[in-house]
Every structure is written in C-alpha cells, then in structure tokens.
Amino acid sequence: MKVNCPICNTLVEWSSTSLFRPFCSKKCQLIDLGEWAAEDRAIPATKQSPDTPENMPDIEDIEAMLSQQQDDFFKH
C-alpha cells in the first residue's frame, strides 16, 4: 500500500521496510516533530474533562489535605 507523506506528499510504501513511515524521510519526520513541538500542529479538543489540569488541585491543596489525614504512610 502507498500513502502520501504528510509533509511533502511524496508517495511512500507503507511496509516494515519503510523506516520513516508515514514520512518519506528522516527530514520530513523531523519537520513534523518540530511542528508538533512548536504547537503548529494539534489535535482539536472539545469540551475539557474534569480531570484537566485547570480543575485539578494545586500542590498546596494536596499537601494540606494529606497533612489532615490521621493514618499517613509517610509519617511513620
């Protein structure tokens, strides 16, 4: 099966012998990685779940909660 390289659109054989699949080369693979790192590429998100960092307690809240526990593993 052949696919297009996501960066340069060159046809690439999709097989175990194609080391950089779905990319045609290491260069295109690194370009893609750089775009993700620079946040030029992103997977669009919908509504955030309650477990997102914005809704999670900060470290001070967690430490305060742990200090109130009677049976704390780390206090023994």
Number of C-alpha atoms within 10 A of each C-alpha: 7 11 15 16 19 16 15 11 11 14 15 19 17 17 12 8 8 13 12 17 19 20 25 23 17 12 12 17 17 12 12 17 13 13 12 13 11 10 10 9 12 10 7 5 6 6 5 10 9 9 9 8 10 10 10 11 10 10 9 9 11 11 10 10 10 13 12 9 9 8 10 10 7 6 7 5
